[in-house]
Amino acid sequence: MTADRRRAAVLAAGCALLTVLTATHPAGARAPGAEAAAGVRQWTTDARTTGAQLGAPAAVTPASGPADTTVYVEPDLRFQKLTGFGASITDSSAAVLHRLGKKDRDALMKQLFSPREGNGFSMLRQPLGASDFATSQYSFDDMPPGRTDFGLTHFSVAHDRAQILPLIRQAKALNPRLRIIASPWSPPGWMKTNGSMIDGKLIDDPKIYDVYARYLVKSVQAYAAAGVPVDYLTVQNEPQALLRADYPGTDLPVAQQAKVIEKLGPALKAAGLRTKILGFDHNWAEHPFDVRAHVDAGEDPELTYPHDLLNSRAGKWIAGTAYHCYYGDPSAQTALKAAFPDKDIFETECSGGGITRTIGAMNNWSRSMIFWNLALDEKHGPHTGGCTGCDGAVTVDSASGAVRYNTNYYTLSHFSRFTRPGSVRIAANVAAPEGDTAPLQTSAFSNPDGSTALIVHNPGTDDRTTEVVAPGVRLTTEVAAGATVTYTWGRR
């Protein structure tokens, strides 16, 4: 199928979805064969009364009045397959978790990763070397100023063996379906124009592209040898970000990322590794600050970076595109999917924005949602720079060891507890009253065991009486202002 025909097919599918929903379920109509909500359960996060706490499972309590909004679930309209939900065991997260005694740490890890007894996190995005959330600046091949190591004879992941790798192995033991995305914040400083992991560019030299590709392959091999196979790999975190003042980062234009991937793809294959390459690894749209920084430096901001990368000669080695949630609109993912329907979409970093951005990412073809740090202390650290107010999924008090579960944890709970890797997103459409300025937000999934999970979020300031209509299911219930509800039915 040609690129134009693939693009047309994806766009036609979207049009078909709207047509089917309109024709099958006009406002107020009853779905054929719908019946009472027997066996439907709900889990609620009520922002007004319980903060971020996810309520206990409960049978659906019918609303007393007529519905003002209807949510239609269409299981026959299927979209992307899920890989999973999770966070990142950064160097900072590992340090915080290792402040706990073994018994308390084991209990917390079970709560985070066990599919049966906890949140069932099934993805981790791991920095290769230091990020802004690290206890020191390091790569896997640091050299004194003025020295190089093209043979990678000094390469070592010893730093990660102490705390990070044991925690990942523990997470994988708790959830064997855990998948790993690995991302470097910077190549080793000696590969860069300024000799530093902070800011600067990759040196534009074929020998550098070759050695950096080999460095990434050795990173994947070293992790695998330590019992942590890497499923997906990006070549640069946030490649459009300039002016990093206090933590690792690299300005990596499309042409340079393509040159790295053209070396990396064959090198991974030659090494017998099944690790897939994801391109880009940055926001839905370029932040104005970064645009201005590129313009001031006399560089092209490259506003269509992910499209240009997939259109390059490196595109054949790229399995999908990684996005972050910090700027722009998640519909950028659908635009890319329409242009390249055979390429996957992953959300690899988000902190803040919570349920709205998660639903937005899911409804625009993302196979994952990975929030940033898994755990931080009460000062939002430790870290070497960058974000000073980021929350982990959990906060561990550095004095008492008390654990607080944060909004990021409960946001992910609504998805990770009730879907499994291999689940498929299905259509969920909201029929809202005319003039509704804060309509319900929804996303729905069909699990491999035949169960269905429907997530409904009310972003407004008024409670909403809501009807849910699906094959074999019809219920009317209240969704409180600011609340998020996950409804489940079918086999489990």
C-alpha positions in Angstrom: 0.0 0.0 0.0 1.4 3.4 -0.9 1.9 6.2 1.7 -1.0 8.1 0.2 -3.3 5.1 0.3 -2.3 4.3 3.9 -3.0 7.9 4.9 -6.4 7.8 3.2 -7.2 4.5 5.0 -6.5 6.0 8.4 -8.4 9.2 7.7 -11.3 7.1 6.3 -11.4 5.0 9.5 -11.8 8.2 11.6 -14.7 9.4 9.3 -16.3 5.9 9.6 -16.1 6.2 13.3 -18.0 9.4 13.4 -20.5 8.1 10.8 -21.2 4.9 12.8 -21.6 6.7 16.1 -24.0 9.3 14.6 -26.1 6.7 12.7 -26.2 4.1 15.4 -26.8 6.3 18.4 -28.6 9.5 17.8 -29.1 11.6 21.0 -31.5 9.8 23.4 -31.8 6.6 21.4 -31.6 3.2 23.0 -28.9 0.8 21.9 -30.5 -2.4 20.5 -30.3 -5.2 23.0 -29.0 -3.0 25.8 -29.8 -4.2 29.3 -29.3 -3.3 32.9 -25.9 -2.8 34.4 -25.6 -6.2 36.1 -21.9 -6.9 37.0 -20.7 -3.4 36.2 -18.3 -2.1 38.9 -16.8 1.4 39.4 -13.7 2.9 40.9 -13.7 6.6 41.6 -11.2 9.3 42.3 -13.2 12.2 43.7 -11.1 15.3 43.7 -13.5 17.2 45.9 -13.8 14.8 48.9 -10.9 12.5 48.9 -8.1 14.3 47.2 -6.3 11.9 44.9 -7.4 8.7 46.6 -8.8 5.9 44.4 -12.0 4.7 46.0 -12.7 1.0 46.7 -14.6 -0.9 44.0 -18.3 -0.5 44.2 -21.4 -1.5 42.3 -22.8 1.3 40.2 -25.4 3.3 42.1 -28.1 4.5 39.7 -28.8 8.2 39.4 -32.1 9.5 40.5 -32.8 11.8 37.5 -32.5 11.7 33.7 -29.0 11.8 32.1 -27.7 15.0 30.6 -24.8 13.2 28.9 -24.5 9.9 27.2 -21.3 7.9 26.6 -21.5 5.3 23.8 -19.0 2.5 23.8 -18.4 0.7 20.5 -16.2 -2.4 21.0 -16.2 -3.3 17.3 -14.4 0.0 16.5 -10.8 -0.9 17.5 -7.7 1.2 17.4 -4.1 0.8 18.9 -2.9 -2.0 21.1 -1.6 -1.0 24.5 1.9 -1.7 25.6 1.4 -0.3 29.1 1.6 2.4 31.7 4.3 3.4 34.2 7.0 5.8 35.2 10.8 6.1 35.4 13.2 4.7 38.0 15.6 7.6 37.6 18.9 7.8 39.6 17.0 10.1 42.0 14.1 7.6 42.3 16.5 4.8 43.0 18.2 6.8 45.7 14.9 7.6 47.4 13.7 4.0 47.3 16.9 2.7 48.7 16.5 5.0 51.7 13.7 2.6 52.8 14.4 -0.6 54.6 14.1 -3.7 52.5 10.7 -4.7 53.9 9.2 -1.3 53.3 10.8 -1.1 49.9 9.5 -4.5 48.9 6.0 -3.6 50.0 6.1 -0.4 48.0 7.5 -2.0 44.9 4.6 -4.6 45.1 2.1 -1.8 45.4 3.6 -0.2 42.3 4.2 -3.1 39.9 2.1 -6.2 41.0 -0.8 -6.6 38.6 -2.7 -8.6 41.3 -1.9 -6.7 44.5 -1.0 -3.2 43.2 -1.1 -0.8 40.4 0.3 -3.2 37.8 2.7 -0.7 36.2 3.9 -2.4 33.0 6.4 0.2 31.5 9.5 1.9 32.6 11.4 4.6 30.7 15.0 4.5 31.9 17.7 7.2 31.4 21.0 5.9 30.0 23.3 8.0 32.1 22.4 11.1 34.1 19.3 13.1 33.6 18.1 16.2 35.5 17.0 13.7 38.2 20.3 12.2 39.2 22.6 12.4 42.1 25.6 13.2 39.9 26.6 13.9 36.3 27.7 10.7 34.6 27.6 8.7 31.3 28.6 5.1 30.7 32.0 6.2 29.2 33.3 9.4 30.9 36.8 10.6 30.0 39.0 13.4 31.3 38.9 16.7 29.3 40.6 16.4 26.0 40.5 12.5 26.0 38.4 10.2 23.7 37.5 6.6 23.8 36.6 5.5 20.3 37.2 1.9 21.3 34.8 2.2 24.2 37.3 0.4 26.4 36.2 2.4 29.4 32.5 1.7 28.9 30.7 0.6 32.1 27.2 0.6 33.6 28.7 0.1 37.1 26.8 3.2 38.3 23.5 1.5 37.6 24.4 -1.8 39.1 24.3 -0.5 42.6 20.6 0.6 42.8 18.9 1.1 39.5 19.3 -2.3 37.8 18.3 -4.3 41.0 15.1 -2.2 41.2 14.2 -2.8 37.6 14.8 -6.6 38.0 12.5 -6.5 41.1 9.9 -4.7 39.1 10.1 -7.2 36.3 9.8 -10.1 38.7 6.6 -8.5 40.1 5.3 -7.9 36.6 6.9 -10.2 34.0 5.2 -8.3 31.2 7.1 -5.1 32.1 8.6 -3.3 29.1 11.6 -1.0 29.1 12.2 2.1 27.0 15.8 3.5 27.3 16.7 7.1 26.5 20.0 9.0 26.9 19.8 12.7 28.0 23.3 13.2 26.4 26.1 11.2 24.8 29.4 11.2 26.7 30.9 14.7 26.7 33.8 13.8 24.6 31.4 13.1 21.7 30.1 16.7 21.8 31.1 20.1 20.5 31.5 21.6 23.9 33.1 18.6 25.6 30.2 18.5 28.2 27.0 16.5 28.7 25.3 19.8 29.4 24.0 21.6 26.3 26.1 21.5 23.1 25.7 19.3 20.0 26.9 16.0 18.8 30.1 16.4 16.7 29.2 16.2 13.1 31.6 13.5 12.1 31.0 10.0 10.7 33.3 8.6 13.4 31.2 10.1 16.1 27.9 8.8 14.6 29.5 5.3 14.5 30.9 5.4 18.0 27.7 6.8 19.5 25.7 4.0 17.8 28.1 1.5 19.2 27.8 3.1 22.7 24.0 2.7 22.5 24.3 -0.9 21.4 26.7 -1.6 24.3 24.2 0.0 26.7 21.5 -2.3 25.6 23.8 -5.3 25.8 25.0 -4.4 29.3 21.4 -4.0 30.5 20.5 -7.3 29.0 23.5 -9.0 30.6 22.2 -7.6 33.9 18.8 -9.2 33.4 17.1 -6.1 32.0 16.3 -6.5 28.3 15.6 -3.1 26.6 12.5 -3.3 24.4 12.6 0.2 22.9 15.4 2.8 22.5 15.5 6.5 21.6 18.7 8.2 20.7 18.2 11.6 22.5 15.8 12.9 25.1 14.2 16.2 24.0 16.4 16.8 20.9 14.9 20.3 20.3 15.8 21.7 23.7 18.7 24.2 23.7 20.2 26.2 26.6 20.4 23.5 29.2 22.1 25.3 32.1 22.4 22.6 34.8 21.6 19.2 33.5 22.4 16.9 30.5 20.9 17.7 27.2 21.9 17.9 23.5 20.6 19.9 20.6 20.2 17.1 18.0 18.7 18.3 14.6 16.8 15.9 12.4 19.8 15.3 10.1 22.0 14.3 13.0 19.4 12.0 14.6 18.9 10.4 11.2 22.6 9.8 10.8 22.8 8.2 14.3 19.8 5.9 13.5 21.3 4.9 10.1 24.2 3.5 12.1 22.2 2.2 15.1 19.6 0.2 13.2 22.1 -2.1 11.4 24.3 -2.3 14.6 21.4 -3.5 16.7 20.5 -6.1 14.0 24.1 -7.3 13.7 24.2 -7.7 17.5 21.2 -9.9 17.4 19.1 -7.5 19.5 15.4 -7.2 19.1 15.3 -3.7 20.6 13.2 -1.3 18.5 14.1 2.3 17.8 11.7 5.1 18.6 12.4 8.5 17.0 12.0 12.1 18.2 11.2 11.8 22.0 9.9 15.4 22.5 6.7 17.5 22.7 3.6 17.4 20.6 4.7 20.8 19.3 8.0 22.8 19.8 7.9 25.1 22.8 8.1 28.8 21.9 11.2 29.1 24.1 13.0 26.4 22.1 11.8 28.0 18.8 13.3 31.3 19.8 16.5 29.7 21.0 16.9 28.1 17.6 16.2 31.3 15.7 18.6 33.2 17.9 21.3 30.6 17.1 20.6 30.9 13.4 19.1 27.4 13.2 15.9 26.0 11.7 13.5 25.2 14.6 12.3 22.2 12.5 8.6 22.4 13.4 7.8 19.1 11.6 10.7 17.2 13.2 9.0 13.7 13.7 7.5 13.8 10.1 10.9 14.8 8.6 12.7 12.1 10.6 10.3 9.3 9.4 10.6 10.7 5.8 14.4 10.4 6.0 16.5 7.4 5.0 16.6 6.5 8.7 12.8 6.0 8.7 13.0 2.3 7.7 14.8 1.6 11.0 12.3 3.5 13.2 9.4 1.5 14.7 7.6 4.5 16.0 7.7 8.0 17.5 8.0 9.0 21.2 6.2 12.0 22.4 6.2 14.1 25.6 3.1 15.9 27.0 4.5 19.3 28.0 3.5 21.5 25.1 1.2 21.3 22.2 -1.9 19.1 21.6 -2.1 15.3 21.5 -3.8 15.5 18.1 -0.3 15.8 16.7 -0.1 12.1 17.3 -3.1 11.4 15.1 -1.7 13.6 12.3 1.6 11.6 12.4 -0.3 8.3 12.5 -2.3 9.4 9.4 0.9 10.2 7.6 2.7 7.0 8.7 0.0 4.4 9.7 2.5 1.6 10.0 4.5 3.4 12.7 3.6 3.3 16.4 3.1 6.2 18.8 4.3 6.1 22.4 4.0 8.7 25.2 7.3 8.4 27.0 7.3 11.3 29.4 4.7 13.4 31.2 4.6 15.2 34.6 1.5 17.2 35.4 -1.6 17.5 33.3 -2.8 14.2 34.8 -5.9 12.6 33.5 -6.7 15.0 30.7 -3.4 14.5 29.0 -3.5 10.8 29.6 -6.9 10.5 28.0 -5.8 12.8 25.2 -2.7 10.7 24.5 -4.7 7.4 24.5 -7.4 8.8 22.2 -4.7 9.9 19.7 -3.0 6.5 19.1 -0.5 6.3 22.0 0.4 2.8 23.1 1.8 4.0 26.4 1.7 6.7 29.1 4.8 7.0 31.1 5.0 9.6 33.8 8.3 11.0 34.9 9.9 10.0 38.3 8.6 6.9 40.0 9.5 8.3 43.4 10.9 11.5 44.8 11.4 13.0 48.3 9.4 15.8 49.9 11.6 18.4 48.2 10.9 17.1 44.8 14.4 15.7 44.5 17.1 14.9 44.8 18.1 16.3 41.4 21.0 18.2 39.7 18.9 20.8 37.9 15.8 21.2 35.7 12.4 20.8 37.2 12.2 22.0 40.8 8.5 21.1 41.4 8.0 17.8 39.7 6.2 15.1 41.7 7.0 11.4 41.6 4.2 8.8 41.4 4.9 8.6 45.1 6.7 10.8 47.6 9.0 9.2 50.2 9.7 11.4 53.2 13.5 11.5 53.7 13.2 11.7 57.5 10.3 9.3 58.4 10.2 7.1 55.3 6.4 7.7 55.1 5.0 7.1 51.6 2.5 9.5 50.0 0.7 8.4 46.9 0.4 11.3 44.5 -2.0 12.4 41.7 0.3 10.8 39.1 -0.1 7.4 40.8 -3.9 7.6 41.0 -4.2 8.9 37.4 -2.2 5.9 36.2 -4.3 3.7 38.5 -7.4 4.3 36.4 -5.7 2.7 33.5 -3.0 0.3 34.7 -5.2 -1.5 37.2 -7.9 -2.2 34.7 -6.1 -2.8 31.4 -3.4 -5.2 30.5 -0.6 -5.2 27.9 -2.3 -6.3 24.7 -5.5 -4.5 25.4 -7.0 -2.6 22.5 -8.5 0.9 22.6 -12.1 0.9 21.4 -14.4 3.7 20.5 -16.0 5.8 23.3 -18.1 8.8 22.2 -19.6 11.5 24.3 -23.0 12.9 23.4 -23.1 16.1 25.4 -25.8 18.8 25.8 -25.6 21.6 23.3 -23.3 24.4 24.5 -21.5 22.2 27.0 -18.2 24.0 27.7 -16.7 21.2 29.8 -17.8 17.9 28.3 -16.9 14.6 29.8 -13.6 13.1 28.6 -13.5 9.3 28.0 -11.4 6.5 26.8 -12.2 2.8 26.6 -10.4 -0.5 26.3 -11.1 -4.1 25.5 -8.9 -6.6 27.5 -7.6 -9.9 26.2 -9.8 -11.7 28.7 -12.9 -10.1 27.2 -13.5 -7.5 29.9 -14.0 -3.8 29.2 -12.6 -0.8 31.0 -14.2 2.6 30.5 -12.5 5.7 32.0 -14.7 8.8 32.4 -13.4 12.1 33.7 -15.6 15.2 34.5 -13.4 18.3 34.1 -16.3 20.6 34.9 -17.5 22.2 38.1 -20.9 20.6 38.1 -21.9 16.9 38.7 -23.0 15.2 35.6 -25.8 12.6 35.4 -24.4 10.2 32.8 -25.8 7.3 30.8 -23.4 4.6 29.6 -24.5 2.6 26.6 -22.6 -0.5 25.3 -23.6 -3.9 24.0 -25.2 -5.7 26.9 -24.8 -2.7 29.2 -26.9 0.3 30.0 -26.6 2.4 33.2 -27.3 5.9 34.5 -25.1 7.2 37.2 -23.5 10.4 38.6 -20.0 11.6 37.8 -19.0 14.2 40.3 -17.3 17.4 39.4 -13.6 16.9 39.0 -14.0 13.2 39.5 -12.5 10.3 37.4 -14.4 7.0 37.3 -13.3 3.7 35.8 -16.2 1.3 35.0 -15.5 -2.3 34.3 -17.7 -5.2 33.0 -17.3 -8.6 31.4 -14.9 -11.4 32.3 -12.0 -10.6 34.6 
